[in-house]
Amino acid sequence: MLDIEEVEKLLRSEPEGTFAGIIPVDFAGRTVNMESFRNLADEYGCWIIEDACHAPGGFFTDSNGNNQLCGNGKFSDLAIFSFHPVKHIACGEGGMITTNNEELYKKLLLLRTHGITKDPSLLHENHGGWYYEMQELGYNYRLTDFQAALGISQLKRADEGLARRREIAQVYFESFRNNPKILSQSGVVQGHGYHLYIIQVERRKELYDFLRSKNIFCQVHYIPVHLLPYYKSFGWKKGQFPNAEKYYEQCLSLPMFPSLSENELKYVIESINSFFN
Ligand SMILES: *Cc1c(COP(=O)(O)O)cnc(C)c1O
């Protein structure tokens, strides 16, 4: 998770205006306290884009004791969701942006469709019913109708899927809580969206290979971005983000999806325990 104290230190260390915005990620589905980030962002004149791709249905509790769903538009300027096949709601590809800012909303509509509008209130001229204007350089960022239909049907099952994810998390947590080989785990956290359930272990690669040999396909989320060739080409180096690097050494994402059966879940847990025994 983005450490708000580190962000504040960074904002304070440079002249005002150096940083334009903050992009907190609801990592693994654990929802960032966006109220705290909003207060910080306002102090330094920054915008906020909340990357809520991992956390549809996730929430945090604000300073008044109210649960705030991620992406509800109260704190961030924009929140982004992904409908890639591995996400909670899948449309094949594509995504969604939520906002309560009308100006940004209108701008997004324009950018989505080649910078073209037919809205009479926005036109510079109007030659008749057929008339439209291209007002900016935009894109084709439209979700197809077929994908949207799939998305709407998935939305109906979203609560059920989230409830099952939370059940699975509970089982993992109970199974590993007294196991000293599991150095940390996502755990049971109120409001967690559980896109991922992550454990940290020594001998991570060995465990990964062992599970794979038993037909259990885990994943590692994520390789620190500053160590990837593209970012390295800007001069980022090993050692600059020690927490991300240390985390990467030990993290392993366990199977986490609503259709994971009780037997499969049991098999995963038994296999992990048998590796350590
Ligand atoms: C999947 C994902 C994205 C990217 O989504 P796309 O639909 O591929 O653009 C961005 N951020 C996070 C945290 C994600 O999980």
The ligand as a Tripos MOL2 file, in Angstrom:
@<TRIPOS>MOLECULE
LIG
   15    15     1     0     0
SMALL
NO_CHARGES

@<TRIPOS>ATOM
      1 C1         -5.7790   -4.6610  -14.2430 C.3       1 LIG1
      2 C2         -5.2400   -3.4490  -13.6030 C.ar      1 LIG1
      3 C3         -4.9800   -2.2850  -14.3320 C.ar      1 LIG1
      4 C4         -5.0940   -2.2100  -15.8330 C.3       1 LIG1
      5 O1         -6.3280   -2.4470  -16.3200 O.3       1 LIG1
      6 P1         -6.5220   -2.5300  -17.9090 P.3       1 LIG1
      7 O2         -7.9600   -2.8980  -18.0670 O.co2     1 LIG1
      8 O3         -5.5700   -3.5470  -18.4200 O.co2     1 LIG1
      9 O4         -6.2150   -1.1590  -18.4190 O.co2     1 LIG1
     10 C5         -4.5060   -1.1790  -13.6560 C.ar      1 LIG1
     11 N1         -4.2970   -1.2070  -12.3140 N.ar      1 LIG1
     12 C6         -4.5220   -2.3080  -11.5950 C.ar      1 LIG1
     13 C7         -4.2720   -2.2730  -10.1030 C.3       1 LIG1
     14 C8         -4.9930   -3.4570  -12.2060 C.ar      1 LIG1
     15 O5         -5.1920   -4.5700  -11.4750 O.3       1 LIG1
@<TRIPOS>BOND
     1     1     2 1
     2     2     3 ar
     3     2    14 ar
     4     3     4 1
     5     3    10 ar
     6     4     5 1
     7     5     6 1
     8     6     7 2
     9     6     8 1
    10     6     9 1
    11    10    11 ar
    12    11    12 ar
    13    12    13 1
    14    12    14 ar
    15    14    15 1
@<TRIPOS>SUBSTRUCTURE
     1 LIG1         1 GROUP 0 **** ****
